[in-house]
Amino acid sequence: MVWIGAGIIALGLYGFVATLQPDANFGRILAAYGGVFVAGSLAWGMALDGFKPDRWDIAGALVCLVGVAIIMYAPRDA
């Protein structure tokens, strides 16, 4: 139970600190990081924990990575 509380506090602090970033594009950076984190978490589970993702896990990770590509490489006005 203590770990759950500590995790909630850590995630809350992480989210709060992210709002203090001065870069106007930091939201995009954080969103792209999130997409890579989802796919990386599945890969970690497969490599180190013996997790066997089903087709929906893989499809979800691919959707996240497509989202990252859209965020990072979409043409924008200067």
Backbone as XML, in Angstrom:
<?xml version="1.0"?>
<chain id="A" units="angstrom">
  <residue number="1" name="MET">
    <atom name="N" x="0.813" y="-1.197" z="0.000"/>
    <atom name="CA" x="0.000" y="0.000" z="0.000"/>
    <atom name="C" x="0.866" y="1.274" z="0.000"/>
  </residue>
  <residue number="2" name="VAL">
    <atom name="N" x="1.988" y="1.207" z="0.705"/>
    <atom name="CA" x="2.896" y="2.354" z="0.743"/>
    <atom name="C" x="3.441" y="2.646" z="-0.649"/>
  </residue>
  <residue number="3" name="TRP">
    <atom name="N" x="3.730" y="1.584" z="-1.429"/>
    <atom name="CA" x="4.269" y="1.775" z="-2.776"/>
    <atom name="C" x="3.261" y="2.456" z="-3.684"/>
  </residue>
  <residue number="4" name="ILE">
    <atom name="N" x="1.990" y="2.136" z="-3.517"/>
    <atom name="CA" x="0.951" y="2.773" z="-4.336"/>
    <atom name="C" x="0.915" y="4.269" z="-4.045"/>
  </residue>
  <residue number="5" name="GLY">
    <atom name="N" x="0.923" y="4.624" z="-2.780"/>
    <atom name="CA" x="0.916" y="6.041" z="-2.401"/>
    <atom name="C" x="2.148" y="6.770" z="-2.915"/>
  </residue>
  <residue number="6" name="ALA">
    <atom name="N" x="3.305" y="6.124" z="-2.768"/>
    <atom name="CA" x="4.542" y="6.744" z="-3.258"/>
    <atom name="C" x="4.501" y="6.918" z="-4.767"/>
  </residue>
  <residue number="7" name="GLY">
    <atom name="N" x="3.943" y="5.926" z="-5.468"/>
    <atom name="CA" x="3.824" y="6.025" z="-6.926"/>
    <atom name="C" x="2.906" y="7.156" z="-7.347"/>
  </residue>
  <residue number="8" name="ILE">
    <atom name="N" x="1.794" y="7.312" z="-6.654"/>
    <atom name="CA" x="0.852" y="8.395" z="-6.965"/>
    <atom name="C" x="1.518" y="9.745" z="-6.741"/>
  </residue>
  <residue number="9" name="ILE">
    <atom name="N" x="2.231" y="9.879" z="-5.649"/>
    <atom name="CA" x="2.919" y="11.144" z="-5.363"/>
    <atom name="C" x="3.994" y="11.422" z="-6.411"/>
  </residue>
  <residue number="10" name="ALA">
    <atom name="N" x="4.782" y="10.401" z="-6.762"/>
    <atom name="CA" x="5.848" y="10.587" z="-7.757"/>
    <atom name="C" x="5.279" y="10.994" z="-9.105"/>
  </residue>
  <residue number="11" name="LEU">
    <atom name="N" x="4.207" y="10.332" z="-9.541"/>
    <atom name="CA" x="3.605" y="10.692" z="-10.830"/>
    <atom name="C" x="3.014" y="12.099" z="-10.790"/>
  </residue>
  <residue number="12" name="GLY">
    <atom name="N" x="2.400" y="12.443" z="-9.669"/>
    <atom name="CA" x="1.847" y="13.795" z="-9.531"/>
    <atom name="C" x="2.928" y="14.856" z="-9.604"/>
  </residue>
  <residue number="13" name="LEU">
    <atom name="N" x="4.036" y="14.627" z="-8.911"/>
    <atom name="CA" x="5.148" y="15.578" z="-8.954"/>
    <atom name="C" x="5.751" y="15.666" z="-10.346"/>
  </residue>
  <residue number="14" name="TYR">
    <atom name="N" x="5.877" y="14.525" z="-11.017"/>
    <atom name="CA" x="6.401" y="14.515" z="-12.382"/>
    <atom name="C" x="5.507" y="15.352" z="-13.303"/>
  </residue>
  <residue number="15" name="GLY">
    <atom name="N" x="4.211" y="15.151" z="-13.191"/>
    <atom name="CA" x="3.278" y="15.930" z="-14.011"/>
    <atom name="C" x="3.334" y="17.408" z="-13.694"/>
  </residue>
  <residue number="16" name="PHE">
    <atom name="N" x="3.467" y="17.757" z="-12.423"/>
    <atom name="CA" x="3.542" y="19.164" z="-12.032"/>
    <atom name="C" x="4.816" y="19.809" z="-12.551"/>
  </residue>
  <residue number="17" name="VAL">
    <atom name="N" x="5.940" y="19.150" z="-12.393"/>
    <atom name="CA" x="7.215" y="19.699" z="-12.862"/>
    <atom name="C" x="7.182" y="19.901" z="-14.374"/>
  </residue>
  <residue number="18" name="ALA">
    <atom name="N" x="6.516" y="19.014" z="-15.085"/>
    <atom name="CA" x="6.423" y="19.155" z="-16.543"/>
    <atom name="C" x="5.718" y="20.447" z="-16.939"/>
  </residue>
  <residue number="19" name="THR">
    <atom name="N" x="4.777" y="20.905" z="-16.128"/>
    <atom name="CA" x="4.059" y="22.140" z="-16.463"/>
    <atom name="C" x="4.940" y="23.378" z="-16.309"/>
  </residue>
  <residue number="20" name="LEU">
    <atom name="N" x="6.063" y="23.249" z="-15.627"/>
    <atom name="CA" x="6.952" y="24.390" z="-15.392"/>
    <atom name="C" x="7.996" y="24.580" z="-16.487"/>
  </residue>
  <residue number="21" name="GLN">
    <atom name="N" x="8.016" y="23.713" z="-17.477"/>
    <atom name="CA" x="9.016" y="23.802" z="-18.539"/>
    <atom name="C" x="8.761" y="25.043" z="-19.398"/>
  </residue>
  <residue number="22" name="PRO">
    <atom name="N" x="9.800" y="25.817" z="-19.695"/>
    <atom name="CA" x="9.621" y="27.057" z="-20.447"/>
    <atom name="C" x="9.429" y="26.857" z="-21.950"/>
  </residue>
  <residue number="23" name="ASP">
    <atom name="N" x="9.815" y="25.723" z="-22.481"/>
    <atom name="CA" x="9.727" y="25.484" z="-23.919"/>
    <atom name="C" x="8.266" y="25.333" z="-24.343"/>
  </residue>
  <residue number="24" name="ALA">
    <atom name="N" x="7.844" y="26.124" z="-25.312"/>
    <atom name="CA" x="6.452" y="26.081" z="-25.779"/>
    <atom name="C" x="6.100" y="24.739" z="-26.405"/>
  </residue>
  <residue number="25" name="ASN">
    <atom name="N" x="7.089" y="24.008" z="-26.869"/>
    <atom name="CA" x="6.853" y="22.702" z="-27.496"/>
    <atom name="C" x="7.001" y="21.538" z="-26.529"/>
  </residue>
  <residue number="26" name="PHE">
    <atom name="N" x="7.145" y="21.827" z="-25.243"/>
    <atom name="CA" x="7.376" y="20.744" z="-24.293"/>
    <atom name="C" x="6.208" y="19.762" z="-24.255"/>
  </residue>
  <residue number="27" name="GLY">
    <atom name="N" x="5.007" y="20.232" z="-24.471"/>
    <atom name="CA" x="3.849" y="19.329" z="-24.507"/>
    <atom name="C" x="3.990" y="18.281" z="-25.595"/>
  </residue>
  <residue number="28" name="ARG">
    <atom name="N" x="4.493" y="18.690" z="-26.726"/>
    <atom name="CA" x="4.735" y="17.741" z="-27.822"/>
    <atom name="C" x="5.819" y="16.739" z="-27.439"/>
  </residue>
  <residue number="29" name="ILE">
    <atom name="N" x="6.863" y="17.234" z="-26.821"/>
    <atom name="CA" x="7.953" y="16.359" z="-26.408"/>
    <atom name="C" x="7.445" y="15.330" z="-25.405"/>
  </residue>
  <residue number="30" name="LEU">
    <atom name="N" x="6.664" y="15.768" z="-24.448"/>
    <atom name="CA" x="6.131" y="14.863" z="-23.431"/>
    <atom name="C" x="5.170" y="13.842" z="-24.038"/>
  </residue>
  <residue number="31" name="ALA">
    <atom name="N" x="4.354" y="14.267" z="-24.984"/>
    <atom name="CA" x="3.428" y="13.348" z="-25.645"/>
    <atom name="C" x="4.193" y="12.295" z="-26.445"/>
  </residue>
  <residue number="32" name="ALA">
    <atom name="N" x="5.235" y="12.726" z="-27.152"/>
    <atom name="CA" x="6.042" y="11.776" z="-27.917"/>
    <atom name="C" x="6.748" y="10.800" z="-26.975"/>
  </residue>
  <residue number="33" name="TYR">
    <atom name="N" x="7.250" y="11.293" z="-25.874"/>
    <atom name="CA" x="7.885" y="10.430" z="-24.880"/>
    <atom name="C" x="6.885" y="9.387" z="-24.376"/>
  </residue>
  <residue number="34" name="GLY">
    <atom name="N" x="5.653" y="9.803" z="-24.149"/>
    <atom name="CA" x="4.631" y="8.881" z="-23.670"/>
    <atom name="C" x="4.388" y="7.739" z="-24.635"/>
  </residue>
  <residue number="35" name="GLY">
    <atom name="N" x="4.333" y="8.053" z="-25.923"/>
    <atom name="CA" x="4.126" y="7.010" z="-26.931"/>
    <atom name="C" x="5.265" y="6.012" z="-26.973"/>
  </residue>
  <residue number="36" name="VAL">
    <atom name="N" x="6.483" y="6.519" z="-26.885"/>
    <atom name="CA" x="7.653" y="5.641" z="-26.877"/>
    <atom name="C" x="7.680" y="4.830" z="-25.581"/>
  </residue>
  <residue number="37" name="PHE">
    <atom name="N" x="7.256" y="5.436" z="-24.481"/>
    <atom name="CA" x="7.227" y="4.746" z="-23.197"/>
    <atom name="C" x="6.282" y="3.550" z="-23.243"/>
  </residue>
  <residue number="38" name="VAL">
    <atom name="N" x="5.124" y="3.707" z="-23.878"/>
    <atom name="CA" x="4.165" y="2.593" z="-23.981"/>
    <atom name="C" x="4.800" y="1.420" z="-24.719"/>
  </residue>
  <residue number="39" name="ALA">
    <atom name="N" x="5.365" y="1.685" z="-25.875"/>
    <atom name="CA" x="5.994" y="0.611" z="-26.660"/>
    <atom name="C" x="7.196" y="0.028" z="-25.929"/>
  </residue>
  <residue number="40" name="GLY">
    <atom name="N" x="7.981" y="0.873" z="-25.309"/>
    <atom name="CA" x="9.147" y="0.407" z="-24.563"/>
    <atom name="C" x="8.766" y="-0.451" z="-23.366"/>
  </residue>
  <residue number="41" name="SER">
    <atom name="N" x="7.662" y="-0.114" z="-22.726"/>
    <atom name="CA" x="7.199" y="-0.913" z="-21.594"/>
    <atom name="C" x="6.823" y="-2.319" z="-22.027"/>
  </residue>
  <residue number="42" name="LEU">
    <atom name="N" x="6.159" y="-2.431" z="-23.167"/>
    <atom name="CA" x="5.838" y="-3.759" z="-23.686"/>
    <atom name="C" x="7.114" y="-4.532" z="-24.042"/>
  </residue>
  <residue number="43" name="ALA">
    <atom name="N" x="8.046" y="-3.853" z="-24.674"/>
    <atom name="CA" x="9.303" y="-4.507" z="-25.036"/>
    <atom name="C" x="10.057" y="-4.967" z="-23.789"/>
  </residue>
  <residue number="44" name="TRP">
    <atom name="N" x="10.078" y="-4.140" z="-22.759"/>
    <atom name="CA" x="10.721" y="-4.495" z="-21.490"/>
    <atom name="C" x="10.069" y="-5.745" z="-20.901"/>
  </residue>
  <residue number="45" name="GLY">
    <atom name="N" x="8.753" y="-5.738" z="-20.886"/>
    <atom name="CA" x="8.029" y="-6.890" z="-20.363"/>
    <atom name="C" x="8.335" y="-8.165" z="-21.125"/>
  </residue>
  <residue number="46" name="MET">
    <atom name="N" x="8.451" y="-8.047" z="-22.434"/>
    <atom name="CA" x="8.770" y="-9.214" z="-23.261"/>
    <atom name="C" x="10.192" y="-9.701" z="-22.991"/>
  </residue>
  <residue number="47" name="ALA">
    <atom name="N" x="11.144" y="-8.775" z="-22.951"/>
    <atom name="CA" x="12.552" y="-9.141" z="-22.834"/>
    <atom name="C" x="12.929" y="-9.618" z="-21.438"/>
  </residue>
  <residue number="48" name="LEU">
    <atom name="N" x="12.380" y="-8.993" z="-20.407"/>
    <atom name="CA" x="12.863" y="-9.266" z="-19.059"/>
    <atom name="C" x="11.871" y="-9.976" z="-18.146"/>
  </residue>
  <residue number="49" name="ASP">
    <atom name="N" x="10.589" y="-9.888" z="-18.460"/>
    <atom name="CA" x="9.587" y="-10.479" z="-17.576"/>
    <atom name="C" x="8.849" y="-11.661" z="-18.190"/>
  </residue>
  <residue number="50" name="GLY">
    <atom name="N" x="9.181" y="-11.995" z="-19.425"/>
    <atom name="CA" x="8.511" y="-13.108" z="-20.083"/>
    <atom name="C" x="7.077" y="-12.821" z="-20.494"/>
  </residue>
  <residue number="51" name="PHE">
    <atom name="N" x="6.718" y="-11.542" z="-20.576"/>
    <atom name="CA" x="5.364" y="-11.144" z="-20.983"/>
    <atom name="C" x="5.156" y="-11.464" z="-22.455"/>
  </residue>
  <residue number="52" name="LYS">
    <atom name="N" x="4.018" y="-12.001" z="-22.786"/>
    <atom name="CA" x="3.680" y="-12.305" z="-24.179"/>
    <atom name="C" x="2.492" y="-11.432" z="-24.583"/>
  </residue>
  <residue number="53" name="PRO">
    <atom name="N" x="2.764" y="-10.345" z="-25.300"/>
    <atom name="CA" x="1.671" y="-9.445" z="-25.683"/>
    <atom name="C" x="0.745" y="-10.113" z="-26.690"/>
  </residue>
  <residue number="54" name="ASP">
    <atom name="N" x="-0.533" y="-9.762" z="-26.603"/>
    <atom name="CA" x="-1.459" y="-10.260" z="-27.617"/>
    <atom name="C" x="-1.530" y="-9.238" z="-28.751"/>
  </residue>
  <residue number="55" name="ARG">
    <atom name="N" x="-2.340" y="-9.546" z="-29.734"/>
    <atom name="CA" x="-2.399" y="-8.659" z="-30.912"/>
    <atom name="C" x="-2.902" y="-7.271" z="-30.547"/>
  </residue>
  <residue number="56" name="TRP">
    <atom name="N" x="-3.717" y="-7.152" z="-29.502"/>
    <atom name="CA" x="-4.237" y="-5.843" z="-29.096"/>
    <atom name="C" x="-3.166" y="-5.017" z="-28.407"/>
  </residue>
  <residue number="57" name="ASP">
    <atom name="N" x="-2.306" y="-5.669" z="-27.641"/>
    <atom name="CA" x="-1.168" y="-4.961" z="-27.049"/>
    <atom name="C" x="-0.273" y="-4.393" z="-28.145"/>
  </residue>
  <residue number="58" name="ILE">
    <atom name="N" x="0.023" y="-5.228" z="-29.122"/>
    <atom name="CA" x="0.895" y="-4.801" z="-30.221"/>
    <atom name="C" x="0.227" y="-3.704" z="-31.047"/>
  </residue>
  <residue number="59" name="ALA">
    <atom name="N" x="-1.061" y="-3.869" z="-31.333"/>
    <atom name="CA" x="-1.783" y="-2.834" z="-32.094"/>
    <atom name="C" x="-1.782" y="-1.516" z="-31.337"/>
  </residue>
  <residue number="60" name="GLY">
    <atom name="N" x="-2.004" y="-1.565" z="-30.030"/>
    <atom name="CA" x="-2.001" y="-0.339" z="-29.228"/>
    <atom name="C" x="-0.648" y="0.344" z="-29.232"/>
  </residue>
  <residue number="61" name="ALA">
    <atom name="N" x="0.425" y="-0.452" z="-29.109"/>
    <atom name="CA" x="1.767" y="0.122" z="-29.144"/>
    <atom name="C" x="2.051" y="0.748" z="-30.507"/>
  </residue>
  <residue number="62" name="LEU">
    <atom name="N" x="1.604" y="0.099" z="-31.576"/>
    <atom name="CA" x="1.804" y="0.663" z="-32.919"/>
    <atom name="C" x="1.029" y="1.964" z="-33.095"/>
  </residue>
  <residue number="63" name="VAL">
    <atom name="N" x="-0.185" y="2.015" z="-32.560"/>
    <atom name="CA" x="-0.963" y="3.260" z="-32.617"/>
    <atom name="C" x="-0.199" y="4.376" z="-31.887"/>
  </residue>
  <residue number="64" name="CYS">
    <atom name="N" x="0.366" y="4.043" z="-30.731"/>
    <atom name="CA" x="1.144" y="5.040" z="-29.991"/>
    <atom name="C" x="2.348" y="5.523" z="-30.798"/>
  </residue>
  <residue number="65" name="LEU">
    <atom name="N" x="3.041" y="4.603" z="-31.447"/>
    <atom name="CA" x="4.214" y="4.993" z="-32.231"/>
    <atom name="C" x="3.835" y="5.796" z="-33.471"/>
  </residue>
  <residue number="66" name="VAL">
    <atom name="N" x="2.697" y="5.483" z="-34.082"/>
    <atom name="CA" x="2.201" y="6.304" z="-35.194"/>
    <atom name="C" x="1.891" y="7.716" z="-34.675"/>
  </residue>
  <residue number="67" name="GLY">
    <atom name="N" x="1.295" y="7.790" z="-33.491"/>
    <atom name="CA" x="1.037" y="9.094" z="-32.880"/>
    <atom name="C" x="2.313" y="9.882" z="-32.646"/>
  </residue>
  <residue number="68" name="VAL">
    <atom name="N" x="3.351" y="9.200" z="-32.189"/>
    <atom name="CA" x="4.648" y="9.858" z="-31.998"/>
    <atom name="C" x="5.150" y="10.412" z="-33.325"/>
  </residue>
  <residue number="69" name="ALA">
    <atom name="N" x="5.060" y="9.614" z="-34.383"/>
    <atom name="CA" x="5.527" y="10.067" z="-35.701"/>
    <atom name="C" x="4.742" y="11.291" z="-36.171"/>
  </residue>
  <residue number="70" name="ILE">
    <atom name="N" x="3.440" y="11.282" z="-35.937"/>
    <atom name="CA" x="2.627" y="12.435" z="-36.335"/>
    <atom name="C" x="3.036" y="13.670" z="-35.545"/>
  </residue>
  <residue number="71" name="ILE">
    <atom name="N" x="3.210" y="13.510" z="-34.244"/>
    <atom name="CA" x="3.608" y="14.646" z="-33.400"/>
    <atom name="C" x="4.969" y="15.182" z="-33.825"/>
  </residue>
  <residue number="72" name="MET">
    <atom name="N" x="5.910" y="14.285" z="-34.078"/>
    <atom name="CA" x="7.278" y="14.728" z="-34.340"/>
    <atom name="C" x="7.507" y="15.239" z="-35.761"/>
  </residue>
  <residue number="73" name="TYR">
    <atom name="N" x="6.801" y="14.656" z="-36.738"/>
    <atom name="CA" x="7.147" y="14.942" z="-38.126"/>
    <atom name="C" x="6.061" y="15.664" z="-38.923"/>
  </residue>
  <residue number="74" name="ALA">
    <atom name="N" x="4.978" y="16.051" z="-38.278"/>
    <atom name="CA" x="3.927" y="16.782" z="-39.003"/>
    <atom name="C" x="4.458" y="18.143" z="-39.430"/>
  </residue>
  <residue number="75" name="PRO">
    <atom name="N" x="4.147" y="18.557" z="-40.649"/>
    <atom name="CA" x="4.587" y="19.891" z="-41.085"/>
    <atom name="C" x="3.870" y="20.963" z="-40.270"/>
  </residue>
  <residue number="76" name="ARG">
    <atom name="N" x="4.620" y="21.951" z="-39.868"/>
    <atom name="CA" x="4.057" y="23.038" z="-39.069"/>
    <atom name="C" x="4.452" y="24.374" z="-39.692"/>
  </residue>
  <residue number="77" name="ASP">
    <atom name="N" x="3.608" y="25.325" z="-39.439"/>
    <atom name="CA" x="3.935" y="26.693" z="-39.876"/>
    <atom name="C" x="5.007" y="27.244" z="-38.950"/>
  </residue>
  <residue number="78" name="ALA">
    <atom name="N" x="5.905" y="27.980" z="-39.503"/>
    <atom name="CA" x="7.012" y="28.531" z="-38.705"/>
    <atom name="C" x="6.578" y="29.597" z="-37.809"/>
  </residue>
</chain>
